[in-house]
Amino acid sequence: MEVINRYVAIKAPIDGVPKESDFELMNQKFSLSIKRGSKEIIIKNLYVSIDPYHVNQMKTTGALGRTIVPGEVINSYGVGKVIASGNPRFAKGDYVVGNISWGEYSISKGFFLRKLDPMGLPLSYHIGVLGLSGLTAYAGFFDICKPKRGETVFVSAASGSVGNLVGQYAKQLGCYVVGCAGSPKKVKLLKEKLGFDEAFNYKEDTDLNSALQRYFPNGIDIYFDNVGAQMLEAAISNMNLYGRVAVCGAISEYTDSEKHAKLDMLSIIYKRIIIQGFITHDYMNLFPEFVSKTVDYILVGKIHVLEDVLIGIESVPSAFVGVFHGNNVGKRIVKIADD
Amino acid sequence: MEVINRYVAIKAPIDGVPKESDFELMNQKFSLSIKRGSKEIIIKNLYVSIDPYHVNQMKTTGALGRTIVPGEVINSYGVGKVIASGNPRFAKGDYVVGNISWGEYSISKGFFLRKLDPMGLPLSYHIGVLGLSGLTAYAGFFDICKPKRGETVFVSAASGSVGNLVGQYAKQLGCYVVGCAGSPKKVKLLKEKLGFDEAFNYKEDTDLNSALQRYFPNGIDIYFDNVGAQMLEAAISNMNLYGRVAVCGAISEYTDSEKHAKLDMLSIIYKRIIIQGFITHDYMNLFPEFVSKTVDYILVGKIHVLEDVLIGIESVPSAFVGVFHGNNVGKRIVKIADD
């Protein structure tokens, strides 16, 4: 059986802030059956993840050379349902999570894809809080930052998909946690719903150094960086001896290749600071431990799940573009189809 | 018995590049005998260490608040001989190494001072190759950079007191080593005498990014940074996945508070780079292992000792100032007195 698969592609490389007009909805003939002898899997996409880092692969020169090609299907983390399978690891009707596409259907060789047991939780959770965003927060915070109870933790983009979970993990461990975000509504959410000790709006508190001095009178032990540039500079200025910086993202630099953090190396030396970049794919070994602990936290209400779900393949471009304007609160997801 | 102790002091805080006229030779009455009941040690200084990081404590606001006060004695690593001691750990006639002063005599409570067995080697070695410079190279390279045989290593200020040893340790381990320095003479020395695979003059090869591309066609695994700023930027650009940067010094930033490395955080994330500042005092636990291995290397000629010795307390200011103009080759030391 053949259908029309609608998928979202870029029209041309994007080197600045992405706009909706940079994208187009493509149509392709798509077979829902497997060729004899093929090990491929045909997936009906249900939920796809919207992540800012994708923009780095949309540039003329993609990050680490991994480039998204104009007109072609864009890979994305997501949840789907198997329609047909030539692969013994997957059967028709299975839920799957992993590498699918910004489209209505995906074809996969099973690479970076696994069978999903929803464990009675909403399917969308397995993209965000129990997906790569969650693992990023978990691995980055626990493995890179090596936090101890009572330490002080600063999180930028704290209402984002990763930041909100870093703050919640840190609170569970007994840290003092301050987040920054870009609107009064987000700040309120961080303090009142997610249990952050303090939060501030970086668009109002524009003297970041003073803001951090105020919120961290005893200095910052850990900075979980999602934004880069001036926020990183201010965090380094306010860091304690043996401070740790997990560099998870640098959204302020993604769309402006001239924007960089100017690092005060003397502080880095004298305060023995470690700055470490990381990519979640290196931490898949932590996945079982991460899921087990996080499900427990969710079930007893110790982690609050923040989702921001848009509907329909045609809303992928606006969902993605909006992330660069701070439109999302929590994990941004596009629901492609009903189960 | 009382003598006149001549010592070097700063006239006022120094916030830019130090000049000889920023210093003065002071005279103080100095007792060579110990007060009854005192645990102090009186030391005749023999050799004192000249290190660029001292300038950070000469500023109006010293690094981490440790400020050198105008007119007062300046502490420095060095070797001396005990003239009188009320401290049971030290006896008259002992050689000592550790915290003494930029002067002819020192008085010590024994803090950061130990009895020295010269092991048949020149006393000056115990300030440089077997002193803090050596430990800085050893701890920074082995503990922070975690090198493996066959990895590629870049060292800046490679003919300096620390850099030359990092390169030599790296060669012993079987790494590919490239150093940069500031004169043709130094470059020649690195390649012909110290066994660096390659070396270049950053004052001639001013396009640092191209220079590093040329010398590291397969990228840099380890960068041992003594200079900061543009050299660090170029090293990050040429770094491999899982690259490590040991931030030992940032001499180009010490005397220019506006000069900073603009770090490309995207590279740091995608290449999973670790940047770590360190202070040698944290690694005193490695001292016995470091000395034992390094003495062996020296005795069999596998480590070449590079010293740059000036004579007399009055030459301390010019010795120190010269370091900021690249005048030294290897460990800069001032010999204060004959044994």
Interface residues (C-beta under 8 A of the other chain):
Chain A: N56 A63 L64 D225 G228 A229 L232 V247 C248 G249 A250 E253 Y254 H260 A261 K262 L263 D264 M265 L266 S267 I268 I269 Y270 K271 R272 I273 I274 I275 Q276 G277 F278 I279 D282
Chain B: N56 A63 L64 D225 G228 A229 L232 V247 C248 G249 A250 E253 Y254 H260 A261 K262 L263 D264 M265 L266 S267 I268 I269 Y270 K271 R272 I273 I274 I275 Q276 G277 F278 I279 D282
